[in-house]
Amino acid sequence: MENNINKAHMDRINMRKEITKYLKKWPWFILCIIICCAAGYIYLRYTTPQYIAKTQIILKDDSSKNSESVIFKDLGIMSTAGTKSIENDLGILRSRRLMNEVVRSLNLYIQYYIEGEFNDIELYENVPFSIHVMGFDENLLKQNGGGRFEIWRSSNKIYKIKNLQTGTIKEEEPGNTIDLGFAQIIIRPMESNRGYEGKTIVQFSEINKIAANYRNKINFTQADENSLLIGIELSDPVKEKARDILDQLIMEFNRSAIEDKNLIAGNTFDFINERLAIINEELDSVETGKKIFKQQNQLTDIHAESQMFIQNASDYNKKRQEIGTQLELSNAMLEYISSKSDRNLLPSNLGLSEGGVNDQIDEYNSLILDRNRLLAGSSEKNPMVVKYNSQIDQIKANVVQSLNQARSNLLISQEDIQRQASSIGSKIYSVPTKELQYRGIERQQSIKETLYLFLLQKREENSLAMAITEPKAKIVDRAYFSDYPISPNSRSVYMGTFILGLFIPFSLIYINGLLDNKIRKRVDIESLASNIPLVGEIPKMTQKLRLIKSNDRSVLAEAFRILTTNLQYLLITQKNKTSGITFLVTSTIKGEGKTFTSVNLSITLANTSKKVLLIGGDLRNSKLQPFVINKSQKLGLCDYLADDSLDLDCLIQKSNLNAHLDILLSGNYPPNPYELLKTSKMGVLIESMQKEYDYIVIDTAPSLLVADTFLLTKFADIVLYIVKAGFTDKELLEFPQRAKEQEKFSKIAFILNHVSKAHLGYGNSYGYGYGDAKERSWSKKYKSTVFDI
């Protein structure tokens, strides 16, 4: 339980540190929020607002069983050539053909603008004049790259038309025809704008492009999958235009549906009239023949004489009439199909008893309408048109085959009736031949009269169907628009820009933290190398190198005092050591501040009145020369190790930094520094110096670059490993850890150099600065010497 409490406490601390990391950058957050909100204001100020218009319709279901539909279906006038489903109706509403008709009807390819402060403002209802297009050639418009004109009315009431592409100007009086190259137009002033004299920009565009633009912006919604209630929405900068487009779209849809229905009814009407004319002639011929027959044979009432026989044969006569009517209709249909051109609409609902033929004729007519609708915006080579033609030819062949089969069946039935009628021939044997002839004439007359009356009835029914103009789409709500724009939404824009203003600096700080591979603060070292202690943090200085003075109360001096105090805790096991303490200062690579740390550490130790020796252990790059009094003396450690005749006491020099600090320079650069440091003479030197000095600080070479440093670690009580904040890669901390594991560094401690003020201590919670003395004007002359090292 205690572990859980500690873990929760550490999580709160880590969360507070993460939040603090971002709070330190609060000016950037404020700046980004201001910039983003300003960008949002500019966007709202100069973006054209969009308004939305809406309408609702109910699509008529052809398969519905309401009372009205049942009545018309019984009359045989219910057309099945319309769309069969909601998907088909929506497809028509979305069609390019229908939207092109809307654009033409509303003249949407002509747009009117006036110049605004930043953007042109489109006019729709309050245009100063009207343009009537007498002829419009889209191909010429496309070749000209569009048509954009500036039109205004001069003081003498003459219209001036300036072509904005060529710069030419034409002048015409109102009502005259003006040739624009791709169109002939007539300009007439609007009654409500007689005094308007401003310039209006008129843009002519291609109808297909305008239609495609609105087709992409229009949206259709259903209440549910099977609902006939359809919602239609359209957004546009001009709300009145969006409203009119929706109303016109529904009007064009209903008009197209009525035209399709009337097209079938018109073809049926023509067919019935043709058949009525033929049957009327045939009926006249039969009645004339009957009259002549009765006159020649002086017949009066043959019916009374043969009433008994007719009563027995009446049933067969009725059947013969029905079969004869069906046979006549079949022959008439076959004759009509053979006499008309290919892929023409066929008459439907003529009363053929063969139900399959009627269904095939309805399917054939439906395909003809769909193909013609597709051809309106395409060509015969369109794959869909070819597919429709193939289906039409196949169904037409099926219709002909079914009619032939029906006719064959009727002939067989007719022969069967004839055979059955002959069975009663013996019973009417006594009837005179004239009676038989007379009955044949009456039979023909009855068939012709029945067919004639049937066609008259169908013609009236077809006329009634043509008179019915019920719309395909019933309007629930006429198109209306909102007075408030749907975009841009100021609340959403400002909220989005505010969030963006927070997100940008947050993401940059977060990404910078992810990509940052440098050591920045003590937490980085403690998390990556927890097995090596961190004994000190040296603050970042503005000067290249600042040296500590006596009685120095600066942040730098306090940092080195804390460092020396922490070193005393590491040396507690060597409290009883009689010889001097040896510190070896090294780093991973060059430029991490070894010499800076070595010099100031030596000064800090010397300020305690202890004897300190600073040795230049970097035999390849000496930097201690500026700190000795006798700068002409350049002999040092290398020379002592290489020449046995040199006296060590003569090589050790007094420093110009502190009276208790001596310096042994590295000397002249040798060709073999590794071999020199490997000699036993180096050990003798360290042992002798430990007897004379309280502290020995060895400034060595970078341990990753050369092996010289590892030869000196055996003489060191503590290896001070310098890590430079903002300079040393995190991956480089693996090197001192491996060295410790391999016992190359017996006792090692980190010193974090060049730490920014924000990262001193633990997140600057307890940073340096207590007791800092303000610089007095009288002490400026005692400023620390600055050296470029």
Number of C-alpha atoms within 10 A of each C-alpha: 6 7 8 9 10 11 12 12 12 12 12 12 12 12 12 11 14 11 11 13 15 15 12 11 13 14 11 17 20 15 14 21 21 15 16 22 21 15 15 19 16 11 14 17 13 11 13 17 17 17 21 22 25 21 21 23 19 16 19 18 15 16 11 10 11 8 9 9 15 13 13 15 13 9 16 17 20 18 19 16 20 19 19 13 16 19 10 12 19 15 12 18 18 18 16 17 16 19 26 22 17 24 20 13 14 13 15 20 19 20 16 26 18 16 13 9 7 9 12 13 16 18 17 16 10 10 18 23 21 13 16 14 15 12 11 16 12 17 11 14 18 13 9 12 11 15 21 19 22 19 23 21 24 14 8 7 15 14 20 18 23 19 18 14 12 9 10 10 13 14 15 16 16 16 13 12 15 19 13 15 12 19 17 17 19 17 19 16 19 15 9 11 12 12 12 15 15 12 17 21 22 23 15 20 19 18 20 15 12 16 22 14 12 20 18 10 11 18 14 14 13 14 10 9 8 9 11 17 19 20 17 17 20 25 23 20 16 19 22 17 19 24 22 16 23 23 17 20 20 25 16 18 20 17 16 17 20 18 13 17 20 20 14 21 24 17 15 21 20 13 19 19 14 11 16 19 11 11 17 15 11 16 19 13 12 19 15 11 16 20 12 12 16 15 11 9 11 9 13 9 9 16 13 9 11 16 12 12 15 16 11 13 15 12 12 16 17 14 14 21 20 18 21 19 20 20 21 16 20 24 16 14 20 17 11 16 19 11 9 11 9 12 16 15 23 19 22 23 17 16 15 18 14 14 9 13 19 19 14 17 20 19 17 24 24 21 20 21 19 16 21 13 16 18 15 9 11 13 12 12 9 12 10 15 19 14 11 18 18 12 16 22 14 12 18 22 12 17 22 17 14 18 22 15 14 20 20 14 14 20 15 12 15 19 13 13 16 14 11 13 15 12 9 13 13 9 12 15 9 9 15 12 10 14 17 14 13 19 16 13 17 16 17 18 19 16 19 23 16 15 23 19 12 15 21 15 13 20 21 12 18 23 17 14 20 19 10 11 14 12 17 23 22 15 18 13 12 15 23 19 19 11 10 12 18 14 17 16 14 16 9 12 19 18 14 15 22 21 15 18 21 19 15 16 21 16 12 11 15 14 11 11 11 9 9 13 15 17 23 25 24 21 16 14 21 14 9 15 17 12 14 17 15 21 20 24 27 24 23 17 15 8 9 11 17 18 20 24 19 13 8 16 17 18 21 20 22 21 17 23 16 15 19 18 13 14 17 13 12 17 14 10 9 13 9 8 10 10 16 21 20 24 24 25 30 31 28 23 19 14 16 23 20 27 24 20 22 25 23 20 24 29 26 26 21 22 20 10 13 17 19 30 28 26 24 27 28 25 25 20 14 19 16 24 19 13 19 21 14 13 12 8 15 16 18 25 27 23 21 20 21 17 10 10 9 14 10 16 8 11 20 20 21 18 23 14 22 19 15 19 27 24 27 26 29 28 24 16 17 15 10 12 18 16 13 20 22 15 13 10 15 17 15 11 14 17 14 12 19 19 13 14 19 19 23 27 24 31 30 27 27 22 19 16 12 13 13 23 26 19 15 20 23 16 18 21 19 21 23 28 24 27 30 26 24 18 15 23 16 18 11 17 16 12 13 22 19 12 15 16 12 10 10 17 23 15 17 26 20 24 23 25 26 22 22 17 17 16 19 22 17 13 16 13 10 11 14 17 13 11 10 12 11 8 10 7 7 7 8 9 7 8 12 14 11 11 13 9 13
